[in-house]
């Protein structure tokens, strides 16, 4: 896919990698793409993308994901 942006002075300070990252973060934080897809759009591995989300204070682990993980844990009994 190719994307053509207008020749705007406001965009002149961004390089391609920065624009890809901004697009990826926006799509992920709006719930339009998964973390894996967003990392791919940004041209980063998952760890690097997660670090970027952390620095921007964007949660990468939702409450629903936590609930699913907790429901998959084996029950622990205390004696």
Z-matrix of the N, CA and C atoms (Angstrom, degrees):
N
C 1 1.442
C 2 1.528 1 108.28
N 3 1.281 2 115.87 1 135.54
C 4 1.462 3 121.28 2 174.79
C 5 1.515 4 108.80 3 -111.95
N 6 1.304 5 115.01 4 143.72
C 7 1.453 6 121.57 5 179.69
C 8 1.520 7 107.59 6 -126.09
N 9 1.312 8 115.91 7 126.23
C 10 1.454 9 120.60 8 178.18
C 11 1.517 10 108.41 9 -108.40
N 12 1.320 11 115.52 10 125.16
C 13 1.453 12 121.16 11 -179.76
C 14 1.527 13 109.38 12 -104.66
N 15 1.325 14 116.22 13 151.64
C 16 1.465 15 118.29 14 177.99
C 17 1.523 16 110.87 15 -66.46
N 18 1.289 17 115.88 16 153.68
C 19 1.454 18 121.73 17 179.13
C 20 1.525 19 108.68 18 -80.36
N 21 1.326 20 115.18 19 78.92
C 22 1.462 21 122.38 20 -177.13
C 23 1.524 22 109.37 21 -104.60
N 24 1.311 23 117.21 22 135.98
C 25 1.473 24 119.62 23 177.18
C 26 1.533 25 112.73 24 -58.00
N 27 1.319 26 117.50 25 -32.10
C 28 1.469 27 120.79 26 -179.73
C 29 1.525 28 112.14 27 -63.73
N 30 1.321 29 117.62 28 -24.33
C 31 1.466 30 121.38 29 -179.42
C 32 1.520 31 112.70 30 -91.20
N 33 1.318 32 117.46 31 -10.29
C 34 1.466 33 121.30 32 -175.03
C 35 1.526 34 113.07 33 -62.10
N 36 1.318 35 117.15 34 -26.28
C 37 1.466 36 119.64 35 -177.61
C 38 1.527 37 113.04 36 -83.16
N 39 1.323 38 118.04 37 -6.44
C 40 1.463 39 121.72 38 -179.44
C 41 1.522 40 110.36 39 -98.71
N 42 1.335 41 116.12 40 139.50
C 43 1.462 42 118.89 41 169.82
C 44 1.530 43 108.15 42 -95.47
N 45 1.306 44 116.48 43 175.18
C 46 1.474 45 120.63 44 -175.98
C 47 1.524 46 112.20 45 -60.52
N 48 1.320 47 117.72 46 -42.18
C 49 1.469 48 121.02 47 -178.99
C 50 1.528 49 111.17 48 -62.58
N 51 1.324 50 116.58 49 -39.66
C 52 1.470 51 120.13 50 178.90
C 53 1.521 52 111.24 51 -66.35
N 54 1.315 53 117.03 52 -40.38
C 55 1.470 54 119.88 53 178.92
C 56 1.522 55 111.48 54 -67.67
N 57 1.332 56 116.59 55 -39.17
C 58 1.468 57 119.97 56 176.82
C 59 1.523 58 110.76 57 -61.84
N 60 1.337 59 116.57 58 -42.23
C 61 1.460 60 121.34 59 179.39
C 62 1.526 61 110.56 60 -64.47
N 63 1.311 62 117.46 61 -45.09
C 64 1.464 63 120.68 62 179.18
C 65 1.527 64 111.14 63 -60.89
N 66 1.317 65 117.03 64 -42.47
C 67 1.469 66 121.11 65 178.00
C 68 1.525 67 110.29 66 -63.55
N 69 1.324 68 116.71 67 -45.42
C 70 1.463 69 121.02 68 -179.17
C 71 1.523 70 111.77 69 -61.28
N 72 1.327 71 116.29 70 -45.73
C 73 1.467 72 120.76 71 179.96
C 74 1.528 73 110.14 72 -62.62
N 75 1.320 74 116.87 73 -44.29
C 76 1.470 75 120.61 74 -179.42
C 77 1.527 76 111.06 75 -63.19
N 78 1.312 77 117.46 76 -44.33
C 79 1.471 78 120.49 77 -179.77
C 80 1.520 79 111.23 78 -66.17
N 81 1.336 80 117.26 79 -40.60
C 82 1.461 81 119.96 80 178.61
C 83 1.520 82 111.15 81 -66.90
N 84 1.329 83 116.90 82 -48.89
C 85 1.467 84 119.46 83 -174.70
C 86 1.524 85 112.47 84 -67.36
N 87 1.325 86 117.23 85 -22.55
C 88 1.468 87 119.99 86 176.33
C 89 1.529 88 111.80 87 -87.18
N 90 1.342 89 116.57 88 -3.59
C 91 1.457 90 120.50 89 178.55
C 92 1.510 91 114.05 90 81.74
N 93 1.314 92 117.69 91 12.93
C 94 1.469 93 121.03 92 -177.41
C 95 1.525 94 112.98 93 -81.01
N 96 1.345 95 117.06 94 -28.22
C 97 1.465 96 121.20 95 177.84
C 98 1.521 97 109.59 96 -136.41
N 99 1.317 98 115.45 97 159.13
C 100 1.463 99 121.09 98 178.12
C 101 1.521 100 110.29 99 -75.74
N 102 1.314 101 115.18 100 169.37
C 103 1.459 102 121.44 101 177.19
C 104 1.528 103 110.79 102 -61.77
N 105 1.313 104 116.80 103 -39.54
C 106 1.461 105 121.19 104 -179.89
C 107 1.520 106 111.27 105 -64.08
N 108 1.316 107 116.25 106 -46.02
C 109 1.466 108 120.31 107 179.29
C 110 1.525 109 110.26 108 -66.01
N 111 1.317 110 117.17 109 -42.26
C 112 1.463 111 120.92 110 179.31
C 113 1.531 112 110.87 111 -60.86
N 114 1.320 113 116.90 112 -43.16
C 115 1.466 114 120.32 113 178.39
C 116 1.525 115 110.33 114 -60.73
N 117 1.324 116 116.57 115 -40.02
C 118 1.461 117 121.24 116 178.11
C 119 1.530 118 111.09 117 -64.35
N 120 1.326 119 117.02 118 -43.93
C 121 1.467 120 121.05 119 177.39
C 122 1.522 121 110.17 120 -58.91
N 123 1.325 122 115.91 121 -41.73
C 124 1.463 123 121.19 122 -178.87
C 125 1.528 124 112.41 123 -73.40
N 126 1.336 125 116.94 124 -13.17
C 127 1.460 126 120.26 125 -177.26
C 128 1.509 127 112.34 126 73.57
N 129 1.335 128 115.66 127 29.59
C 130 1.464 129 121.29 128 -178.38
C 131 1.518 130 110.14 129 -123.52
N 132 1.339 131 115.62 130 160.57
C 133 1.456 132 118.05 131 170.93
C 134 1.529 133 107.92 132 -79.51
N 135 1.320 134 116.51 133 168.21
C 136 1.472 135 120.85 134 -176.23
C 137 1.512 136 112.87 135 -59.72
N 138 1.333 137 116.44 136 -39.05
C 139 1.453 138 119.97 137 -178.37
C 140 1.531 139 110.98 138 -62.97
N 141 1.324 140 116.77 139 -46.42
C 142 1.468 141 120.97 140 179.68
C 143 1.524 142 110.84 141 -64.18
N 144 1.341 143 116.71 142 -39.79
C 145 1.463 144 119.73 143 179.52
C 146 1.531 145 110.16 144 -67.36
N 147 1.330 146 117.28 145 -41.18
C 148 1.467 147 120.42 146 176.45
C 149 1.526 148 111.20 147 -60.02
N 150 1.334 149 116.90 148 -39.88
C 151 1.467 150 120.50 149 177.20
C 152 1.523 151 110.78 150 -61.46
N 153 1.331 152 116.13 151 -41.91
C 154 1.466 153 120.18 152 178.77
C 155 1.525 154 110.53 153 -62.94
N 156 1.324 155 116.40 154 -43.37
C 157 1.463 156 119.80 155 178.01
C 158 1.528 157 110.33 156 -61.57
N 159 1.322 158 116.69 157 -42.03
C 160 1.463 159 121.18 158 179.07
C 161 1.525 160 110.72 159 -59.77
N 162 1.330 161 116.62 160 -46.51
C 163 1.469 162 120.38 161 -179.46
C 164 1.521 163 112.29 162 -63.87
N 165 1.311 164 115.88 163 -28.66
C 166 1.468 165 120.37 164 178.94
C 167 1.529 166 111.78 165 -90.70
N 168 1.326 167 115.96 166 0.67
C 169 1.465 168 122.48 167 -179.07
C 170 1.532 169 112.34 168 59.94
N 171 1.332 170 114.58 169 41.00
C 172 1.462 171 121.90 170 176.45
C 173 1.523 172 106.87 171 -107.17
N 174 1.329 173 117.39 172 117.90
C 175 1.468 174 118.73 173 -178.73
C 176 1.529 175 111.42 174 -63.87
N 177 1.321 176 115.26 175 135.09
C 178 1.468 177 119.35 176 177.64
C 179 1.525 178 110.82 177 -107.74
N 180 1.310 179 116.42 178 -0.50
C 181 1.459 180 121.92 179 -179.60
C 182 1.519 181 106.72 180 -128.86
N 183 1.315 182 116.81 181 112.09
C 184 1.458 183 120.61 182 -174.56
C 185 1.525 184 112.06 183 -84.72
N 186 1.306 185 115.24 184 164.99
C 187 1.457 186 121.43 185 176.05
C 188 1.533 187 110.07 186 -59.85
N 189 1.322 188 116.47 187 -38.97
C 190 1.462 189 120.78 188 178.84
C 191 1.527 190 111.33 189 -62.56
N 192 1.338 191 116.13 190 -39.23
C 193 1.462 192 119.56 191 177.92
C 194 1.525 193 110.62 192 -64.94
N 195 1.317 194 116.88 193 -40.47
C 196 1.465 195 121.13 194 177.15
C 197 1.515 196 111.01 195 -62.13
N 198 1.326 197 117.02 196 -46.50
C 199 1.462 198 121.04 197 179.41
C 200 1.522 199 110.89 198 -59.50
N 201 1.321 200 116.84 199 -42.02
C 202 1.471 201 120.35 200 179.21
C 203 1.521 202 110.37 201 -64.30
N 204 1.325 203 117.34 202 -44.44
C 205 1.463 204 120.47 203 178.52
C 206 1.522 205 111.15 204 -61.75
N 207 1.331 206 116.64 205 -44.25
C 208 1.465 207 120.22 206 -179.81
C 209 1.530 208 111.54 207 -63.86
N 210 1.325 209 116.55 208 -36.94
C 211 1.472 210 119.24 209 -179.43
C 212 1.518 211 111.41 210 -70.10
N 213 1.322 212 117.40 211 -21.53
C 214 1.459 213 121.20 212 179.89
C 215 1.521 214 113.87 213 -89.34
N 216 1.332 215 117.26 214 -7.52
C 217 1.456 216 120.52 215 178.19
C 218 1.525 217 110.51 216 -73.93
N 219 1.309 218 117.26 217 142.58
C 220 1.469 219 118.35 218 175.92
C 221 1.528 220 110.02 219 -68.24
N 222 1.292 221 115.63 220 149.34
C 223 1.469 222 120.13 221 178.66
C 224 1.522 223 109.27 222 -65.55
N 225 1.328 224 115.08 223 141.25
C 226 1.463 225 119.92 224 177.67
C 227 1.529 226 107.39 225 -112.65
N 228 1.305 227 114.85 226 125.23
C 229 1.457 228 119.82 227 178.27
C 230 1.523 229 108.43 228 -105.87
N 231 1.306 230 115.03 229 138.09
C 232 1.460 231 118.87 230 174.87
C 233 1.520 232 107.71 231 -104.59
N 234 1.299 233 115.75 232 138.47
C 235 1.474 234 120.42 233 -177.10
C 236 1.495 235 110.47 234 -95.45
